[in-house]
Amino acid sequence: MQLSFEAKELLSRHLGSADPAQLQSLIQELQVSAQGRSRAAQHLLDGLMPLLADWQQRDGVARQQALARSQREIAMDEHAIVSATDADGTITYANERFCQINSMPREALIGQNHRIIASGHHPRAFFDALWQTITAGQTWHGEICNRSPVTGCEYWVAATIMPFLDVHGLPVQYISVRTEITAQKRLEQDLAKERHFLDNVTRHMGKGVMVLDLHEHCTFLNPAAEQLLGWSLAQLQAGPLHGRVSPMSGRLAAR
């Protein structure tokens, strides 16, 4: 006895809303009902069992996929600073790291415009270009300086902002995933200040000055040194200096 299309459709709808406990109970009831009864009842059970088995398999796959997604989200939350906004920039989601770095509870952040963490460091043209990119449905990558509204402390992040579009191709949500790079940016700023200081001190000395790090990479070269060596700082930064200086003349070996 084969189940009609209508019977299969009705059963599928019922199973679609059933949890595993309800499903197991239904199987047991069918088995009890079929025992000692007509052959027609057994045929009915035989027709239902493949549908039940298929539903169990699909439900198991769905649960495994849901678990994998949950694990990925947990791993993401442990590493990244994540927030979501609607199309107007109103915060609709903030993970724990986003709350921590801004020193604000989640309930205080939800409903606020994302401008609440703006630092004022970037010019208007910077954000105009950012919004032009994401409202066009494209992903934006870059570095942003934000500021906690509570502590006033600035922090830098490497950010990826992804738009999610509706059926008409218009953004309805933006997801921002960030990694804090404050320490790296401070190091870069300190190095820039050091180079600026050395440049001012050595520019008019009339002598060549070169600075190497522990790995023999050139980190500074004043104009007199560039003229004497015939190399620019950018050229010397391509690799360690070892082996590039002629032992006889003290000049850099041929390029």
N, C-alpha and C positions, 0 to 999 in steps of 0.2 A: 504493500500500500504506500503510495507516494503522497506527500503533503502537497496541497495546492499552493500556487504562488501567494494567494491571499493569506493562507494559514502561516506560511513561512514569514511573510512580511509582518504579520501581527505578532508572531513569536519574536522576531528580531527586534521589534519596537519594545516589547516587554523586557527582553534581555538587556537591551541597551540602557535601561534605567535600573537594572538590578545590580546589587553588590555581590561579592563572592558568597557571603552567607546565604543570601536569598537564592542564588543560583544552586547551591548545594541542597538547600531545602527543597527546591523545585524538583531536582533530580530524584531525591529520596521519595517524594510524594508520588512521582510518576512510577517509580519502580514498585512501590507498595500497591498502587492502584492496579498495576498490570498483573500482579501475582494472582493466579487462580482465576483469572477472568477470561474473557473471550479472546480469540486470536486477533480480532480487530483492535482491541486495546493494546496488545503487544506490538502490532504493526505501527500503531500510533507512536508508541514509545520508541520503536526502532527508527521511525522517521524523525523524531525529535532529537535523538542522541547525537547525530552528526552535527546538527546546528548548535547544540550545546557545547560539543567538543570544539567546534570552530570558534565559538564565542569565547571559550576559556583561553584558547591559544592567542586570539587577538587581544584579549584583556591582559594576558601575561606580558605580551610584547609592549603594549601601551604602558603598563606599569614599569617595566624595565626602562623604557625611554624616558618616562617621567622621573624616575630615580636618577638616571644619568644627567638629565637636565638640572635637577636639584643639586647634584654633586658639583656640576660645572659652575652653577651660580654661587655655591658656597666657596669654591676655590677662587672665583672672581672677586667675591666680597672680601676674602682674606687678603687679596693682593691689591685690588684697585679701589679707587674712589669713584663711586657710581651715583649718578642722579638722572632723573627723567623730568622733562617738562612738557607742557602742552604746547600748542602752536604759538601761543602768546608769550612763552617763556616762564609760565607759572610752574613752580616745582610741584610735581605730583608723586615723586618717589625719591628717597635718599637712603643709601645704605649706611651701615654703621660707621665706616671710615669717613664718609662725607660729613656725618654728624660730628665725629671726633675732631677732624681737622678744622672745622668751623666753630667748635666749642658750643654747639647748639643741639638741643634735643630734636628728634625727628618731627614731633608735632609742632614745633616752632618754625621749622623750615617749610613743611608742606603748606602750600597756598601762597608762599612768598614768591615774588618775581626773582629770577636768577641774578638780577642786578644787585641783589643784596650782598653778594660776595665780591662785587667789582672793586678793584684796588685803585683805579684811576691811573694806573701805570701806562696803559696803552692808549694811543690816540683814537679818536672816533673812527678814523679810516680803517683801523684794524678790525673793529667789530662790524663795520659796514661790509667789509670783504667776507668776514666769517658768516654773517647772516645771508649775504648774497649766495654763498656756496650752499648752505644747508637748506634754504628755502627753495633752491633749484633742484633739491632732491639728491644732492651729492654729499659725500662724507668729507668732513673737514678734519685735518690733522695740524697740530701746531702746539706751541708753548704759550701758556697764559699765566700771568701773575694775578692771584686772587688775594683777598684779605678777609680774615674772620671778622664778622660783624660784632662779635663779643670782645675779643682780645685786641683787635686792631692789628694783629700780626699778619704780615704778608707771607705768602707761600707760592711757590712755582709748581706747575704741573705740566706734564706732557699729555695732551688731551686728544681724544678722538670723539667727534660728535657725529652721530648717525641719525639721519631723519627717517621716520617711518611714514609711509604715504598711504592715502586712502585710495579708493577705486578710481578716483579722478586724477591721481598723481599729485595730490596736494599734501604737504606735511601735516600730520595730526599729532605727532609726538617726536621728541628728540631725546635720544639716550646719549649721555656723556660718560665716557670711561677715561679715567685719568690715573697717572702714576706721578707721585710727588718727586720732584727733582730739585727741591730747594737747595740742598747741600751742593749739588753739581753747579747750579747757577751761581751760588755764592763763591765757589771756587773759581769759576770763570770770571766773575767780577773782580775778585782779588787779583787774579793773574793780569787782567786788563789794567788795573790800577798800577800793578808792579811794572808792567811794560811801559805805561805812560810815564811813570817816575823815571825809569832808566833812560827812556828816550829823551826826556827833558834834561837829565843830568849829563848824558854822554853826547848829545847832538853836536855841541860846539867844543868838544875836547880836542879834536884834531887827531885822535887815536882810535884805532879799531877796538871795539868791545864786543865780545861774544859771550853768551851765557848758555851753558849746557846743563841738562838734567842728569840724573843718575844713570840713565841709559844712553848717554852721549847724543841725545837729540837736542838740536839747537832750539832754544826758546826765545832768544833775543839776539838781534844783530843791529848795531847802530849804522848809520849811513857810511861812516868812514870804513867800517869793517866790510860792508858790502862792496865798497869801491876797491879795497885792497884785495879781497878774495875773488871778486868777480862773480859772486853768487848772491842771490836774494835770500831773505829769510824763508820765504815760501819754498824755494828750491831745496834749502838745507833741511827743512822739516819733513822731507819725504822719507828720511831714514836716518840711522845713526851715523855720526861723523866718522867713526872708526874706518880706516881704509880709504878715506876720501882725501886725506891730506898727504901731499908728497913729502917723504922724509928728508929729501935733499933740500928743497926750497922752502918748506913750510907752507907753501901755497896748496890750494885744493887741487887734487888731480883732475885731469881732463874730464869733462862731462860725458 
